[in-house]
């Protein structure tokens, strides 16, 4: 059952919520406050992938390596919960209440940006956005970049966090969710 908001008036009242996730296990809480949840999930997955792959990062990364490792991590919608909340804040209290972090906290390319900055990767940095197939297309386009010699390694995939009234309501309205 949806626990992030009251879904009692929705035709769909269940969702695959991530439980027990602590972004503080991956980045400082102060930094995380300036990002929507989809960025949190993408960074956490990238941290795990980089660790699992044994990729060099930061000081252990030579300049030659840094320019040959890239990031291609997208999101089909991006920061929908933050967009929804900011829209409500705008309607209720006016434009002066919009945080300057709103756009960078909600746009789809910011996972790749944060991951590349965190690890010092200076290779190709893009974010594929193709709705539900974003993660798959990120893997495919990354494989092509490696095949064509643009990079030796790509940290790639996708992340999403659309469990909000607007997200669930929108997908339910187009009958894209089970009831």
BAZAGU-118105 format. One record per atom (N, C-alpha, C): residue in one letter; x, y, z. Coordinates in pm, whole numbers, plus 50000, padded with zeros to 5 digits. Last residue first. Layout:
! BAZAGU-118105
AXYZ...
This chain:
! BAZAGU-118105
X495214976348900X494354980449011X494064968649102X498234985648733X497284975548775X496444981048889X498635013348507X498895006648634X497834996048661X497835027448292X499125020848280X499505013448408X495655044348247X495455029948265X496735021948244X495945070648262X496165064748129X496075049548133X495485073748534X494555079748438X494735074048297X497745061948647X496455055348663X495455060648560X499675081048584X499795067648525X498485059848537X498585102648737X498805103548593X498895090048526X498555092949001X497325097248937X497455097748785X501285088349043X500355077149049X499065080748977X502195115649003X502745104148932X501785092448927X500635131049182X500635134049039X501145122148957X501245119049434X499865119749382X499815122149231X504075097349381X503505109749432X502075110249380X506535080449286X505385077449372X504995090249445X508745081549122X507535088749081X506315085749168X511715078849076X511015080049204X509745088049180X514415061948910X513115068448909X512545068849048X517275057448702X516655057648835X515365065748827X519585038248497X518495047748518X517955046848659X522835035648350X521575029948396X520525040648410X526455034348391X525215037248320X524015030248380X529645042948348X528735040248458X527365044048404X531815030048111X530675039048133X529885034148254X535115028747986X534155024348087X533055034748096X536335040347773X536715026547805X535705020347901X534935060147507X535205057547648X535665043147662X534845060947235X534655073647306X534965072347455X534965038147078X536205043547131X536075056747205X532715024846998X533245035046905X534515041846957X532235008847225X532535002647096X533195012546999X531555028847410X532745020647431X533175014347299X529225038047291X530325047447318X531635039947339X527685014547294X528115020347166X529275030047186X527265012147569X527995001547498X528505006747363X525695035047605X527015034247668X527875023547601X523385028047473X524185039147419X525575039347481X522605006147643X522885004447501X523725015547442X522235018847892X523185007747880X523585006047733X520245037047823X521515041947876X522595031247865X518185019847752X518825027847647X520155033747695X517595009948010X518045000947904X518755008647792X516745033648138X517895026048189X518465016848083X514465041447970X515635049847992X516865041948036X512035030347920X513215023047872X514505030847891X510045047648003X510275035348080X511505027448036X511575075647858X510475070747940X510875057848013X514225081947777X513285075247686X512195068247767X516995099247801X515635099947856X514685094147753X520365097847897X519355093547802X517995094347871X522705119947971X521555113448035X520535110447927X526325120947982X525015123647923X523935117048006X529535124847941X528575126548049X527245130647987X532645109447866X531325113847822X530345114347939X534995115448139X534635110448007X533265115547967X535735121248392X535705132248297X535405127848154X535155114048728X535105108948591X534875120348493X535185118449001X536235124548920X536275119348777X533135110349167X534225100949143X535365106649060X531445133149183X531825125549304X533065117149282X531075140248915X531805149149006X532285141649129X529625118048820X530925121348760X531735130548852X527345119548987X528215107748991X529585111148933X526195144348916X526655141949054X527635130149061X525655139448638X526495150548684X527055148148823X523905117648644X525215116448579X526165127348625X521785130648781X522435118648837X523815117248777X520925152048619X521745154748737X522335142448805X519225150048406X520655147648382X521515148748507X516575156648480X516955142648462X518465140248446X515995180048747X516185176748606X516895163348590X515785186449020X514705178848958X514945174948812X517725202049127X517275190849209X516285181949136X518085223148950X519115212648956X518725200549041X515505236149009X515835230448877X516945220048888X515675242349298X514575235149235X514985228549103X517495257949425X517905244149401X516845236349324X516285281549485X517205281549370X517725267549336X512815275749562X514225274849598X515115275449474X510135297149562X510815286749485X512305286949520X508985318549683X509165306649766X509845295149691X508455337649498X509615340049586X509915327949674X506055330549370X507335326649311X508555328949400X503505319249613X504125328149515X505525324149474X502005302649776X502795313249840X503545322349743X500415284349627X499995288649761X500715301249809X501755280249385X500335284049385X499905289949519X504295272849483X504135284449396X502695289449399X503625249149616X504195260449691X504065273449612X502825233549399X501865236549506X502335248649588X505255232249259X504065238049196X503025241949300X506775218249446X507145232149413X505975239349345X505505193349442X505545201149566X505855215849538X505995185849171X504635186749224X504595195649349X508775185549169X508065194249076X506645196549127X509225165449358X509665179049386X508975189049293X508075142949224X507565147349355X507985161649390X509685143448976X508255146048978X507715149849116X512495145748874X512015149049008X510545152449018X512285122448607X513055131348692X512335133948823X511295105648409X510535117548446X511365127248529X513325087148346X512235089648253X511475102348281X516735093648375X515475091748446X514355095248349X520155081548338X518995089848312X517825086748403X523515081848302X522455077548393X521285086948378X526375078248210X525175079148129X524025073648212X529755087748235X528485084948303X527325087348208X533125074848175X532015084148164X530775079548240X536555073648149X535405068348222X534305078848220X538635086748032X538155074747962X536985068048034X539525106648196X538905110748069X538355098947989X540625091348408X539475100048431X538765103748301X542935079148306X541765071048338X540505079748346X544585101648279X544315093048163X543085084548185X544685110248543X544015118848443X543685110748319X543955083048772X544885091348694X544085099748595X542595078749086X542265079648943X543285088448873X542825080849351X543375068649291X543205068449139X541385103749414X542855104449414X543505092349349X538485093149249X539175103849322X540675103849304X538665057949171X537945070449194X538865080549261X538595027948975X539335038149050X538505050849061X536265001149023X536775012348943X537555022149029X535114977449110X536494980549150X537094991949069X532514970649073X533394969448957X534864971948992X531444976549323X531414962749275X532384960549161X531815004849321X532484996449420X532564981949373X530115011649111X531535015249104X532335006749202X527655002049212X528204996749087X529704999449076X527275017649445X527375003149454X528024997149330X527165042949324X528185040149425X528375025049437X524865039449165X526175041649103X527305038849200X522865036849359X523125025749267X524495027149201X523085062449479X523305050249558X523625038349468X522415078949260X523745079949321X524045067149400X519745070649217X520755069349113X522175069849168X518475077549459X518525063649415X519615061349310X518875105649454X519375097449565X519535082849521X517425112149227X518875114349227X519515106149339X514865106849316X515395098949203X516905100549194X514455126249520X514695112249555X515265104149439X516215156949449X515015148849457X515415134249480X518475176449647X518235166949538X516905159949559X519335189649871X519235197449747X518995188549626X519725171650072X518545180450081X518315188349952X522195160050029X520995153049981X519765161849982X523935176450171X524005176050025X522715170349966X523185169350431X523125183450388X523125184450235X523775142050443X522375146350446X522225160750397X526375129750224X525945137150344X524505142150331X525745097450070X526195111450063X525735118650190X525235071150164X525935073550037X526475087650022X523785069950388X524765059250372X525635061550248X521895089350353X523075092850434X524145082050431X519785076850236X520735083650147X522005087450223X518465047750312X519075059050384X520125065450292X515535028550287X516655034750217X517145046750296X513275015650383X514515014550458X515745020750391X511755008550068X511665009450214X513065008350276X510355021249786X511635016849842X511565019149992X507205010149664X507995019849739X509295013649789X505445001849434X506714995749476X507595005949545X502025005449539X503165008949455X504415002349512X498485010249558X499705002849592X500795006549493X496145021349473X496585024649607X497815016749652X494365035449213X495505026749245X496045030949380X492455054449215X492045041149169X493135030749194X492425074949514X493005070849386X492465057049345X491755081949768X490855086349661X491365082649522X493855071949925X492525066349941X491545070549831X496465078849948X496015074449816X494575069249819X498375100950105X497055094850119X496515091549981X501835091250063X500755101050062X499445093650079X503495070050111X504105083350095X503085094650092X502365045350108X502505051750239X503055065950229X500435022649928X501145035349923X501175041450063X500844988150000X500005000050000X500885012550000
